[in-house]
Amino acid sequence: MKARFTLLFGLLLLAQAALAQQVIEGIVKDPSGQVLEGATVLVRETKSYGITDSEGKFLLKTSGTFPLTLQINFVTYQESIVVLSAAPTSRLEIILEEDSELAEVLITARRRSEEVQKVPIPISVVGGPRIEETGSFNVNRVKELIPTVQLYSSNPRNTTLNIRGLGSTFGLTNDGIDPGVGFYVDGVYFARPAATSLDFLDIEQIEVLRGPQGTLFGKNTTAGAFNISTRLPSYTPGGTLELSYGNFGFVQARASVTGPLSKSLAARLSFSGTQRNGTLENIRTGQSINDLNNLGFRGQLLFNPSSKVEIVLAGDASFQRPMGYAQVVAGVVETQRDPYRRFEQIIADLNYDLPTRNPFDRIIDHDTPWRSNNDLGGISLNADFQLGEGTLTSTTAWRFWNWGPSNDRDFTGLPVLTLSQAPSRHDQYSQEIRYAGDFSKKLSGVFGVFFLSQNLETSPYHTEESGAAQYRFAQNTTSPLWATPGLLEGYGIRTTSLLRSTSAAVFGQLDWAITEKLHVLPGIRFNYDQKEVDYDRVAYGGLETDDPALLAIKRSVYSSQGFQANVTDQNWSGQATISYQFSEKINAFGTFSTSYKPVGINLGGLPSIAGQPLLELAEVLPEYVVHYELGVKTSPAKGSTFNLVLHQTTIENYQTLVQTAEVGVNRGYLANAEEVRVMGLEVDGSLRLNSRFSLTGALAYTDAIYVSFPNAPVPLEETGGESAFKDISGGRLPGVSKWAGSFGGEYSIPAKFFKASGSFFTGSDVFFRSSFSSSPSPSRFLHVEGYALVNARLGFRAKEGFSTFIWARNLLNTDYFEQLLPASGNAGHYAAVLGDPATVGLTFKYEF
């Protein structure tokens, strides 16, 4: 019903807005007559702009009155200004002169087209060409270009996407809380973190906004947002074909075609397929593990009935079928438990040893198959209507996520946890309506309303099941009854749960130009959140017995539990920014903001005492965020930018995931730390020495600590000690390096290759980070050492036709951990998510 109302509302506005339009066609070339693809053509004082296609052509539809001023920009070329006193009678031909001055990057983070250096928000922008040529075909690879982004993934479901160390809980995902980093594709909010594992399809550019952004985006974002734009359909026929080959059997094919279906209707259809052999060997089965097996499709229809109306209908579907995401045992900790409860003694009693003690041998012997079936997709309708001096936008979307996993959570070849599966089905429905524009000569802004409904349910149930060796890992007394044959074999729990959540918000932000140089930007937001949970967990299997002692042992491992919860919360938050433009080259700003992450509910099982669940832990308090930021954006010399940001964020009732020794709480449970604080310094810049040579770089210092967390669970090495809790106040937050940086450069030479005009180029990027904690409670062992990665590329980039280049990722074959995590039950061994070894390949690309 809501979608029908939105469509009807849009059609009524369409009828009112269908006015006479001005159509401007042209082509952009360099002095030699070669066409320039990707040049930006902007109609000043309007919201109309276009980007030249592979033939250098552009088409603008605008309702502006003549005279009109066109602004044309392209990297390494001088800006061109063209004034049209009347509608052109033929196609314009625009020649851009080469220059080392950097062209301004246009962004849409504030729901309008703006120059990134003039926006008072810390933003990192990565364009589509750089994403493609660096092999950054998903978020996990893009993070190497943006050092303030952290992504940890032990599988698509258990993915953490953070900015400045904040956003989501570190470790295994608990579905009962919301992410703090918004993930948007063409204005549509993606609620599940599994979306970050998908291969990119037809990316125009990615904008990463740092810090709370609740007054600009529909879903509240306490740490920042990924704002991804894809390429729209074009009224000029064209397309791209791309094929890549690499070691480990890597094959990736991509294709995109676009063109008009009528004078006012255009379409684009895109495809991506990726395959790669695994980087681990299972010596038990002889299989290659952690492969890639991805397919993705995306289709779009663009409808322009007039220059004031743009409607885009988009649909996408992605399917991943890897035998993947296995972890290797990275080490063994001697806990404070009695010796018979420690890992080394346990496996000795079972006459077993690990296949290797070096995780970088990349060998496992797991007895449970790894499977990560990950399906995502959806449909969206985005309608833009130019009303007055602004744009009214309606975004309606439905998305789904199907998750079908199989894991070996004991990380060994022993039958300890023979099943660990959490198949799920997620549906989301979202509606956003906002208006962005100029209200007067001195006042502009954006305001809107947002609604999100989610259903997340087990499909049909989640399973944890013990094998024959479970009794030794779960044994907590010296009673011989633990060794009763078949006592725990086949004993497990099946969980059915349903989470219904509703989020609604009203938000807005103004930009008040007190003077031409001094701007004040206040913003406000109201949130309403409701979560309703029905959780039911039933123990089954194992030895059938009436013996109270044996039943007590079984209940100490797994027990039935259930609860229902219905929580609601609401909150006001906002921000105030002051920006001052000292000159055309220096723009400074300061921001104070508050933000809010909704109440959470534990959905991974609750700790218990004497077999009874601690129901008071079912609800997790909302986070309250206070954020300060000072920044300056500069262009100190011709062809350069230099930006500096200082930031500090404090969070009360920080939502964190903690591990427990209980096998029945395999994924940990949620709790609140009283207060955390993150502060840091960020520097980024770019330099184009001439039309051939460019440099980019970013450096981030981040100090993230628990200010107060007196009752945190102990780290792995202190399991079994005098206390089950520890005061970790002053300790470092997990997943945050104090230092991280990314530096790159590219050199190109104009040339012809097989009669095609273009340029030979070579480029390299270096990403590094210092050590970080990989445990919610700081641990001496779950600590990842710092590392550096070198990526490189070399090839020929044609202006049209064939391009080809070779590429290398992790060129120096650095061994490194992406994440460390303890095995279920805290016996003392812990596993690692390994970074990929050196990969090299060759890409062929044809554009027409």
NORLIN-V357348 format. One record per pair of residues at least 12 apart in sequence whose ideal C-beta (glycine too) atoms are under 6 Angstrom apart, sorted by the first residue. I is the first residue (numbers start at 1). J is the second residue. D is the distance in Angstrom with one decimal. If there is no record, write none. Layout:
BEGIN
{{I/J/D} {I/J/D}}
END
This chain:
BEGIN
{{2/431/5.7} {3/396/5.3} {6/394/5.5} {6/396/4.8} {10/383/4.4} {10/394/5.8} {13/385/4.8} {14/309/5.1} {17/308/4.1} {17/309/5.2} {17/385/5.2} {18/305/5.6} {18/306/4.3} {19/63/5.8} {19/306/5.9} {21/61/5.0} {21/63/5.9} {21/306/5.3} {21/307/3.3} {22/62/5.2} {22/87/5.8} {23/61/5.6} {24/60/4.4} {25/59/5.2} {25/91/4.8} {26/58/5.6} {26/91/5.7} {26/92/3.3} {26/94/5.9} {27/56/4.8} {27/57/5.1} {27/93/5.6} {28/52/5.0} {28/56/5.1} {28/94/4.9} {29/56/6.0} {29/95/5.6} {34/757/5.1} {34/799/5.3} {35/55/5.7} {35/56/2.7} {36/56/5.4} {36/74/5.3} {37/52/5.7} {37/54/5.0} {39/52/4.5} {39/72/6.0} {39/74/4.0} {40/73/4.8} {40/106/5.9} {41/58/4.8} {41/72/5.3} {42/71/4.6} {43/62/5.0} {43/64/5.9} {43/68/5.8} {44/69/4.3} {44/71/5.6} {46/62/5.7} {46/64/4.8} {47/391/5.7} {48/60/5.5} {48/62/4.1} {49/113/5.5} {53/234/5.5} {53/236/4.8} {53/238/5.4} {54/238/5.1} {54/800/5.5} {54/847/4.6} {57/236/5.3} {59/235/5.5} {61/307/3.9} {62/307/5.3} {63/307/4.6} {63/308/5.5} {66/86/5.4} {67/83/5.8} {67/85/4.8} {68/84/4.8} {69/83/5.3} {70/82/4.3} {72/94/5.6} {73/103/4.1} {74/96/5.7} {74/103/5.7} {75/103/4.7} {76/691/4.5} {77/96/3.9} {77/98/5.7} {77/99/5.9} {78/97/4.7} {78/99/4.0} {80/94/5.9} {80/96/5.6} {98/691/5.0} {100/639/4.1} {100/688/5.1} {100/690/4.9} {100/691/6.0} {101/638/5.6} {101/639/5.2} {102/639/5.3} {102/688/5.4} {105/125/5.2} {107/207/5.2} {109/207/5.1} {109/209/5.5} {109/227/5.4} {111/436/3.9} {111/446/4.8} {112/436/5.2} {117/633/4.9} {118/587/5.9} {120/577/5.3} {120/579/3.9} {120/589/3.5} {121/209/5.8} {122/210/4.3} {122/631/6.0} {122/645/4.7} {123/207/5.7} {123/209/5.5} {124/146/4.7} {124/208/4.5} {125/207/5.4} {126/145/5.5} {126/206/4.8} {127/205/4.8} {128/203/4.6} {128/204/5.3} {128/205/5.9} {131/203/5.5} {133/793/5.6} {135/807/5.3} {135/809/5.7} {137/199/5.1} {137/200/5.4} {138/199/5.8} {139/151/5.8} {139/196/4.2} {144/767/4.0} {145/742/5.6} {146/208/5.5} {147/698/5.4} {147/700/4.7} {147/740/3.7} {147/741/5.3} {147/742/4.9} {148/163/5.8} {148/164/5.6} {148/210/5.8} {148/700/4.9} {149/163/5.8} {150/162/4.4} {150/735/5.3} {152/819/4.7} {154/833/5.5} {155/325/3.9} {155/372/5.0} {156/194/3.9} {156/197/4.1} {156/374/4.5} {157/173/5.6} {157/194/5.6} {157/403/5.4} {158/172/4.9} {158/173/4.6} {159/193/4.0} {159/196/5.6} {161/181/5.0} {161/193/5.9} {161/196/5.4} {163/181/5.5} {163/210/5.5} {163/223/4.7} {163/224/3.7} {164/678/5.8} {164/702/5.8} {165/678/5.6} {165/702/5.9} {165/704/4.4} {165/733/5.5} {165/736/3.5} {166/180/5.9} {166/223/4.0} {166/678/6.0} {167/180/3.8} {167/181/3.9} {167/223/4.1} {169/656/5.7} {169/657/4.0} {170/734/4.1} {170/735/4.6} {171/657/4.6} {172/667/4.3} {172/668/5.8} {174/603/5.9} {174/604/4.9} {174/657/6.0} {174/670/5.3} {175/456/5.6} {175/603/4.8} {176/600/5.0} {176/601/3.9} {176/602/5.6} {176/603/4.1} {177/600/3.6} {177/655/5.5} {178/597/6.0} {178/598/5.3} {180/222/4.0} {180/223/4.3} {180/597/5.5} {181/223/5.1} {181/224/5.5} {182/217/5.4} {182/219/5.3} {182/221/3.9} {182/225/3.9} {183/195/5.8} {183/226/4.9} {184/227/5.2} {185/228/4.7} {186/230/5.7} {187/382/5.8} {187/395/4.6} {188/380/4.8} {188/397/4.4} {189/218/6.0} {189/219/4.7} {189/430/5.6} {191/428/4.9} {191/454/5.9} {192/401/4.8} {192/426/5.7} {194/374/5.7} {194/401/5.9} {195/376/5.9} {198/318/4.9} {199/272/4.8} {199/274/5.6} {199/294/5.2} {199/296/5.3} {201/270/5.0} {201/272/5.4} {201/296/5.4} {201/298/4.5} {202/230/4.9} {202/231/4.6} {202/256/5.3} {202/270/4.5} {204/229/4.3} {204/230/5.8} {204/231/5.0} {205/229/5.6} {206/228/5.2} {207/227/4.3} {208/226/5.8} {209/224/5.2} {209/225/4.7} {210/224/4.8} {211/224/6.0} {211/627/5.8} {211/629/5.7} {212/593/4.9} {212/595/3.8} {212/627/5.4} {213/225/5.0} {214/525/4.5} {214/573/5.7} {214/595/5.4} {215/507/5.3} {215/509/4.1} {215/523/2.9} {215/525/5.4} {215/575/5.6} {216/509/6.0} {218/432/4.2} {218/450/3.3} {220/527/5.8} {222/595/4.4} {222/597/5.0} {222/625/5.0} {232/302/5.7} {233/258/5.1} {233/266/3.8} {233/267/5.2} {233/268/4.0} {233/300/5.3} {233/302/4.0} {234/258/4.7} {235/260/4.6} {235/266/5.0} {237/259/3.6} {238/258/5.7} {239/256/5.8} {239/257/3.8} {239/848/5.7} {240/256/4.8} {240/847/5.1} {241/255/5.2} {241/846/4.7} {242/254/4.3} {242/845/4.6} {243/844/5.1} {244/841/5.4} {244/843/4.3} {245/841/5.7} {245/842/5.5} {246/839/5.6} {246/840/6.0} {246/841/2.7} {247/839/5.9} {247/840/5.6} {248/276/5.2} {248/277/4.8} {249/276/5.9} {249/277/4.0} {250/276/4.3} {250/841/5.7} {251/275/5.0} {252/274/4.6} {253/273/4.9} {254/272/4.9} {255/271/4.9} {256/270/4.2} {257/269/5.6} {264/304/5.1} {264/305/5.4} {265/303/5.4} {266/302/4.5} {267/301/5.4} {268/300/4.7} {269/299/5.0} {270/298/4.6} {271/297/5.7} {272/296/4.4} {273/295/5.2} {274/292/5.2} {274/294/4.4} {275/292/5.9} {275/293/5.7} {276/291/5.8} {276/292/4.0} {277/291/5.5} {278/290/4.4} {278/291/4.2} {280/326/5.8} {280/362/4.9} {280/364/5.7} {281/363/5.6} {282/364/5.3} {283/355/5.8} {283/363/5.7} {283/365/5.4} {284/365/4.5} {284/413/5.8} {289/323/5.8} {289/326/4.8} {290/324/4.7} {290/326/5.7} {291/322/5.3} {291/323/5.7} {291/324/5.9} {292/322/5.9} {293/321/4.5} {293/322/5.0} {294/320/5.0} {295/319/4.8} {296/318/4.1} {297/317/5.3} {298/316/4.2} {299/315/5.3} {300/312/6.0} {300/314/4.6} {301/313/4.6} {308/386/4.1} {309/385/5.7} {310/384/4.4} {311/383/4.7} {312/382/4.6} {313/381/5.5} {314/380/5.1} {315/379/4.7} {316/377/5.5} {317/377/3.5} {318/376/5.3} {319/375/5.3} {320/374/4.1} {321/373/5.9} {322/372/5.4} {323/370/5.7} {324/372/5.2} {325/372/5.1} {326/364/5.9} {326/370/4.6} {327/411/5.9} {327/831/3.8} {327/832/6.0} {327/833/5.7} {328/359/4.5} {328/364/5.6} {328/832/5.8} {329/354/5.6} {329/411/5.2} {329/829/5.5} {329/831/5.5} {330/359/4.5} {330/820/5.9} {330/830/5.9} {330/831/5.9} {330/832/3.7} {331/830/5.9} {332/828/5.4} {332/829/4.8} {333/716/5.2} {333/717/4.7} {333/781/4.9} {333/828/4.7} {335/719/4.5} {335/720/5.1} {335/828/4.8} {336/718/5.9} {336/720/4.3} {336/721/4.2} {337/720/3.2} {342/828/5.3} {343/827/4.5} {343/828/3.8} {343/829/4.7} {346/472/4.8} {350/469/5.6} {350/472/6.0} {352/414/5.6} {359/832/5.3} {360/815/4.5} {365/413/3.6} {366/408/4.1} {367/413/5.3} {367/415/5.9} {368/408/3.9} {368/418/5.8} {369/406/5.4} {371/405/6.0} {371/406/4.0} {372/405/5.5} {373/404/3.6} {375/402/4.2} {376/401/5.1} {378/398/5.5} {378/399/3.3} {379/398/5.7} {380/397/3.9} {381/396/4.7} {382/395/5.0} {389/437/4.9} {389/438/4.1} {390/435/5.7} {390/436/5.6} {390/437/1.4} {391/436/5.6} {392/435/5.0} {393/434/5.4} {394/433/5.1} {395/432/4.6} {396/431/5.4} {397/430/4.9} {398/429/5.3} {399/428/5.0} {400/427/5.4} {401/426/4.0} {402/425/5.8} {403/424/4.5} {404/423/5.0} {405/421/5.7} {406/421/5.5} {407/420/4.4} {409/824/4.8} {410/823/5.6} {411/823/5.3} {411/831/4.4} {414/469/4.3} {415/467/2.8} {415/468/4.9} {415/469/5.1} {416/467/5.7} {416/469/4.9} {416/470/5.2} {416/473/5.3} {418/465/5.4} {418/467/4.0} {419/463/5.0} {419/465/3.8} {420/464/5.8} {421/463/4.8} {422/462/4.4} {423/459/4.6} {424/459/5.6} {425/457/5.6} {425/459/4.3} {426/456/4.7} {427/455/4.9} {428/454/4.7} {429/453/4.7} {430/452/4.7} {431/451/4.7} {432/450/4.8} {433/448/5.8} {433/449/5.5} {434/446/5.9} {434/448/2.7} {442/513/4.5} {443/512/5.6} {444/511/4.8} {445/509/5.5} {445/510/3.9} {445/511/5.5} {446/509/5.7} {447/508/3.1} {449/506/5.3} {450/505/4.6} {451/504/5.1} {452/503/4.4} {453/502/5.4} {454/501/4.7} {455/500/5.7} {456/499/4.4} {457/498/4.6} {458/496/5.1} {458/497/5.4} {461/494/4.5} {461/495/5.8} {461/496/4.8} {462/495/4.3} {463/494/5.6} {464/492/5.2} {464/493/5.3} {464/666/5.7} {465/492/3.2} {466/488/4.5} {466/491/4.9} {466/492/5.9} {468/489/4.7} {470/488/4.6} {471/488/5.0} {473/825/5.2} {473/827/5.4} {474/557/4.7} {474/663/5.9} {481/549/5.7} {486/543/4.6} {487/543/4.6} {488/542/5.5} {490/541/4.2} {490/542/5.9} {491/541/4.7} {491/542/2.9} {492/541/5.8} {493/537/5.3} {493/539/5.3} {493/558/4.7} {494/538/5.5} {495/537/4.3} {496/536/5.2} {497/535/4.6} {497/603/5.9} {498/534/4.8} {499/533/5.3} {500/532/4.5} {501/531/4.7} {502/530/4.6} {503/529/5.2} {504/528/4.6} {505/527/5.2} {506/526/4.9} {507/525/4.3} {509/523/3.5} {510/522/5.7} {517/580/5.8} {517/581/4.5} {518/580/5.3} {519/579/4.7} {520/578/5.7} {521/577/4.0} {522/576/5.1} {523/574/5.4} {523/575/4.5} {524/574/4.1} {525/573/5.0} {526/572/5.6} {527/571/4.8} {527/596/5.9} {528/570/4.8} {529/569/5.2} {529/598/3.9} {530/568/4.6} {531/567/5.4} {531/601/5.5} {532/566/4.7} {533/565/4.7} {533/601/5.0} {534/564/5.3} {535/562/5.8} {535/563/5.4} {536/562/4.2} {537/560/5.9} {537/561/5.1} {538/560/5.1} {539/558/4.8} {539/559/5.9} {539/560/4.9} {542/554/5.7} {555/611/4.4} {557/663/5.6} {558/664/4.9} {559/611/4.7} {561/613/4.0} {563/615/5.6} {563/618/5.5} {565/601/5.5} {565/618/5.6} {567/599/5.2} {569/599/4.7} {569/622/5.8} {571/596/4.4} {573/594/4.6} {573/595/5.2} {573/596/5.0} {575/593/3.4} {576/592/5.4} {577/589/5.9} {577/591/4.4} {578/590/5.3} {585/634/5.8} {585/635/4.5} {586/634/5.0} {587/633/4.7} {588/632/4.5} {589/631/5.3} {590/630/5.0} {591/629/4.3} {592/628/5.7} {593/627/4.7} {594/626/5.7} {595/625/4.0} {597/622/5.9} {597/623/4.0} {598/622/5.5} {599/622/4.7} {600/620/3.6} {600/655/5.7} {600/670/5.6} {602/618/5.4} {602/669/5.2} {602/670/5.1} {604/667/3.8} {604/669/6.0} {605/664/5.4} {605/665/4.4} {607/660/5.4} {607/662/5.8} {607/665/5.8} {620/655/5.6} {620/670/4.5} {621/653/4.3} {621/672/5.0} {623/651/5.2} {623/653/5.5} {623/655/5.7} {624/652/4.6} {625/651/5.2} {626/650/5.1} {627/649/4.7} {628/648/4.9} {629/647/4.6} {630/646/4.7} {631/645/4.1} {632/644/5.2} {639/688/3.9} {640/687/4.6} {641/685/5.5} {641/686/4.9} {642/685/4.3} {643/684/5.2} {644/683/5.5} {645/682/4.4} {646/681/5.7} {647/680/5.8} {648/679/4.1} {649/678/4.7} {650/677/4.9} {651/676/5.1} {652/675/5.5} {653/672/4.4} {654/673/4.3} {654/676/4.5} {656/673/5.3} {656/776/5.4} {658/671/5.3} {658/713/4.6} {658/776/5.4} {659/822/6.0} {661/719/5.9} {661/826/4.4} {663/824/5.7} {663/825/5.0} {666/824/4.7} {673/706/5.6} {673/709/4.0} {674/708/3.9} {675/707/4.1} {675/708/4.6} {676/706/5.4} {677/705/5.9} {677/707/5.0} {678/704/4.3} {679/703/5.3} {680/701/5.2} {680/702/4.0} {681/701/4.7} {682/700/4.8} {683/699/4.8} {684/698/3.9} {685/697/5.8} {692/747/5.9} {692/748/5.4} {693/747/5.0} {694/746/5.5} {695/745/4.6} {696/744/5.1} {697/743/4.3} {698/742/5.1} {699/741/4.3} {700/740/5.0} {701/739/5.9} {702/736/5.5} {704/733/4.0} {704/736/4.2} {705/730/6.0} {705/732/5.9} {706/728/5.5} {706/729/5.6} {706/731/5.3} {708/729/5.0} {709/728/5.1} {709/729/5.7} {710/727/4.3} {711/725/4.7} {712/726/5.6} {712/728/4.5} {712/777/4.9} {713/777/5.7} {714/726/4.7} {715/775/5.6} {715/777/4.6} {715/779/3.6} {716/779/5.6} {716/822/4.9} {717/781/5.8} {719/826/4.6} {728/777/5.3} {731/778/4.2} {732/773/5.0} {732/778/5.7} {734/773/4.7} {734/775/6.0} {734/776/5.5} {735/772/5.9} {736/772/5.7} {737/769/4.1} {737/770/4.5} {737/772/4.6} {738/770/5.3} {739/770/4.3} {740/769/4.2} {741/768/5.6} {742/767/4.9} {743/766/5.1} {744/765/3.8} {746/761/5.9} {746/763/3.6} {747/762/5.6} {748/761/3.9} {753/796/4.7} {756/798/4.6} {756/801/4.7} {757/799/5.3} {758/796/5.9} {758/797/5.1} {758/798/3.8} {758/799/5.1} {759/797/5.5} {760/796/5.4} {761/797/5.6} {762/794/4.6} {763/793/5.0} {764/792/4.4} {765/791/4.8} {766/790/5.4} {767/789/4.9} {768/788/3.8} {769/786/5.8} {770/786/4.2} {771/785/5.2} {771/786/4.7} {772/784/5.5} {774/819/5.6} {774/820/3.9} {782/820/4.7} {784/817/4.8} {787/814/5.7} {787/816/3.9} {789/810/5.2} {790/811/4.4} {790/812/5.3} {791/809/5.0} {792/808/5.0} {792/811/5.5} {793/805/5.5} {793/807/4.5} {794/806/5.5} {800/847/5.9} {802/846/5.3} {803/845/4.4} {804/844/5.1} {805/843/5.6} {806/842/5.2} {807/841/5.7} {808/840/4.6} {809/839/4.9} {810/838/4.9} {813/837/5.7} {813/838/3.9} {816/835/4.4} {817/832/4.7} {818/833/4.4} {818/835/5.2} {819/833/4.2} {820/832/5.3}}
END
